[in-house]
């Protein structure tokens, strides 16, 4: 079995990225550490890939920003735009350049990343998503390249630098808001559960229901398909249920906008027939009718923190992997109403939220 960079790192008592930087003779690694790593290489018979050995030695001061594979949908999501804006803002201050890496498929994305690592164009990568069994993350980890996740690490958590929200708590808070308004028939519309944030928000939704002894109805807990036309069909079927929900937690503002449009087509009044809480607090949330109550996950700050961690670890490579949690808050708008106000035409604030 071939010796890997992780085997060398384990024997030398350092991180895989430190081994990688030693191979490139990075001046930020102490001579003592380099010598320990080199002894481990000799002992294990490890032969580094010198084709990639100029990754950091040229002092490129450049960071790659990896978007999830997508033909179009990613570029419509304000979360990614705000996160990139935060990254760029911090990089500009520290005089690092950044480049956005995209691909229509995982294979295309991984091909681009491999090409960049071979040519030594960047010092590290910020990955704007986290999903289970991701080939991009597997490649970066196994090859010992420095990377920072925006999102919770699904594997190798103790060796991964990541910046995230507490998405379980955010999902619980969004659901709790609707419960406090008197709703008990609450649905959840999420994305692909292989994405960690969607899985955690769904878990938070279920936790809130359980804590209030509200039954979890399988028909209400939906993982939406990827294609837009299929999403519309699934949402329409939900709203046509005989015992349809009175409120919905939606994992993204764009999906919530689609839900509002479907409600209008079905002649359902918002928020009287259906209250909605979504996520991201993007421009979409403020332009819909009614305006969406939305959980602000501080996308811009997530980008700043990710860039800060990246540059800190580039310049101090022996640091342990860091985990940063960025707080969220609910912005209450017109898309939610107390269940009793439909009958009594009155409602009162039930919990402290930020109003806009």
N, C-alpha and C positions, 0 to 999 in steps of 0.2 A: 504494500500500500504506500502510495507516494506521501512524502512528508509535506505538510502544509505550513503556511505562515502562522496558523494558530498553534501548531505543535511547537514551533520555535518560541512563540510568545509565552506559552505555558511554561516551557522549560526555563526561559530567561526571566520569568516573573514580570512581564511587561504586557502592554496591549498590542494587538496585531498591527495597529497603526504605527506604533513605535518601531516595530520590526521593519515595516515598510519604509519608514523614514530613515532608519539606519542603513538600509540597502541603498538609499539615495544620498547617503552621507549628509543628511540635513544638519546644518550647524546648530539648530535648536536642541538637538539631542546631545546630552553630555557624553564626553569621551568614555567615562566609566560605564554608562549604559550601553553605548555602542559596543564596547569590548565584551560585555556580558552577552549581548545579543549575538555577536559574531562567534563567540565560543559555543553558544547553543546551536548555531548553524553548522559549525564544523562537527560537533558531536552527533547531530542528527543527519548530516549529509544533505542539508537543504541547499538547493541552488536557486537563488532568486531570479526573477524575470527582469533582466537588466534592460529589456526593451522599454519597460515602463519606469526605469529608474530615475528619469528626470522629472517625475511628477512634482516634486517640491523643490528640487535643487536649483531650478531656474528662478526661484523667487517670483513666481508669476503673480502672486497676490490676487488670485482669481477664484471665484466660487461658482460652482454649477448649481442651478436651481432646477430640480426635477419635478415636472408635472406628471400626474397620472396619465396613462395611455388613453387617448380619446381622439376621435376625429373632429369633434366640434364642441361637445357639451362642457368640457372643462373651461373653455374660454368664455362661456356665458355665465360662469359662476363667480360672483363678486368676492367670495372667500379667497380664491387664488389671487385675484388682482390685488386685494388689500394686503395679503401676506407678502406678495412680491414687492409691493410698495414699502412695507416695513423693512424687508431685507435690504432693498436698495438704499433706503434712507440711512441705515446703520453702516452699510458698506461704503457709501459715499463719504461719511464722516471719517471712517478709518482708512480711506483711500484704497479700498479693494474694489475690483471690478466684479461683475457677476454676469452670467449668461444663462438664459432659460433653455432647458432641454425638453423637447416634446417628441411624441411618436404616436402614430395611430394605433399601434399594437404593442404588447409587452416585448415582442421580439425586436421590433424596430427601435423601441426606446433603449433596450439593452445593448443593441448594436452600436448606437450612438455613444452611449456611456463607455463601452469598451474602447471605442476609437479614441475618445477624449482621454481616457486613462493611459492608453498606450503612447499618445503624443505628449502627455504631460501638460495639458492645457489648463488644468485647475489644481488647486490645493486640497479641495474637498467638495462635498456635495450636501446641499440641503434638500431633503425629500419632502415634498408638500403633502404627503399622504401616508397612511399606514394601513396595510391590509395583510391578511393571513397568507403565509406561504408565497411571498412576493419574490420573483426571480431577481429583480433589481437589488433589493435589500440583501438577498442571499449572496449575490455576486460581490457587492461592496464589502460585506462582512467577511466572506471567505478569503477575499484578496487583501484584506487589511487596509482598505481605503477609509479615510476619515469621512464620516457622514453624520448629519444631524437630522432627526425625524421631526416633522411637525405632526404630531399624533403619538399615541401610546405604542411603545414597542410590543410587538406580538411575540417575539422570540429574542433570545439573547439580551433580555432586558437589563441585566446588570452590566453589560458591556456596551450598551447603546445610549448615546446622548439623545434625549428627546425633549420637546417642548409641547405641551398639550393643555387642554382644559380638563376638568373633571367632568367628562361627558355623562357618566352615570348620574352624578348629582344634577347636572343640567337637565337631563331627561326627567329626573324625579321632580325638579322644581317646576318645569313646564306643566307636568301633569298635576302636581299639587295645586298650582294656580287654578286650573279648571275644576278640581275637586272642591276647592274653597268657594268657588262660584256656584256650587251645588250640582255639578255634573257628575253622573255616575256611569253613563254610557259613553265612554271615551275610547276612541280608536287611536292607533298609531300607524303612521305611514312613514316607512324608512326606506333607505336605499339598500344596496347590496350589503348583506350582513358579513361579507368577508372584509369590509372596511370596518376598522375597529371602532371609530367614533359612532357609526350607526348602530352597531351591535351594543355599545355601552349605553347609548341614549334609549334604546329599546329596553334594555335591562332596567334603567332608571324608571321608565314608564311603568313597567311591571311591578317594580318595587313599591312605587307610590300607591298603586292599586291595592297591592297586598297589605300594605300598612294600614289602609283604610277599609280593609275587608271587603273590597269591591271585586267581584269575580272577573277573572281575565277571560274574555271571550275570544276564542281563536280567530273568528271571522273579522274581529276588529284589529288584529295585530298583523300588519301586512308588510311584507318585503316587496317593494315595487320592482317590476322588471326594468330592464335597461332602456328599451325602446319606448319613445314618447307615446306612440299610438296604443301600445299595450298598457302603459301607465294610465292613460285616460279610461280605457276599458275597465281596469281594476278599480279605479276610484269611482266610476259610474256605478258599478255593481255594488260597491260598499254603500253608496247613498240610496240605492234602490232596495236595500234590505228591508224586510217588513219591520224589524226591530232595529232601525238604523241608529247610529250614534248621534248624540246631541253635541259632541265636541270631538276635535281631532288634534293630536299633536303631530306636526309634520316636520321631518328632519331638515328641511331646507326651504327658504323663502320662494324659490322658483317653483318647487313642487306645490307650495301653498297657493301660489298664483294660479296654477293650473286647476287646483281644487276649487278655487273661487269661481273660475270661469265655468266649470262643470255645474256648480251649484246654480248659477244663473240660467244655464241651459235647462236645468231640471226645475226651474222656477222655485228654488229654495231661497228664503230670505236670510241674509247674513247681517248680524250674527244670531238673529232670532231662532232660525232653524238649525244653525250649525256654528258653534264657536271654534276658532282656529288659533293655535299657538304654533309658531314656526321657529326656525333658527337662522342665525347669521346677522339679523338686523341690517340687511343691505338696503340699497336704494329701492329695490323692488318692494320691500315691506312698507316703505313710506309713500309709494305711488299707487298702491292697489286701492280698490274700493270694496269694502272698508279697508282702512290701513291696518296692517297686520301687527298684532302683538308678537314680539319676536325676541328670542334669547340672543343677546349680543355676546359673542364669544371672543371679542377683542382680536379680530383677525390681524389688524395692523401690528398690535403688540406681540402677537405670536411670531410674526415675521422678524420684528426687532430682536426678540429674545433668541430666536434661532440663529440669526446672524451673529449676535453677541457670543453665543456659545461656540459657534463655528470658529470665529476669529480667535477667541480665547484659547481654544484647543489647538489651533494652528500654531499659535505663538508660544503655547505652553503644553507641549505634546504629552507630558507625563501626568497630566491631570486625570483624575478618575472620571468616568462617565457621569454626566450630570442630568438630573430630571427637574424640569421647571414646569410648574402648573400655573397657568394664567387664569385669573378669575373671570366669571361670566356674570351677567345680570339680565333680568327680564325687563324689556321695554313694553309697557302696557299701552295698547292703542284701542281702536274701535272694533277689532275682530272678535272680541270676547264679551259675553254678557252673562250675568247671573241667571241661572235657570229659572228662578222665581220671578225675575223681572219680565219674562215673556208673558207671565200671567198678570203680574201686578204693575207692569210698566214702570218699575223703579229698581235700582240696584245701588249697593254701597261697596266701596273698596273693602276688600277682605284681607289684604296682606300688603306689606310694604313692597312696592315696585317702583321702578323709575318710569315716569310718564312723559310722553312726548306728543 
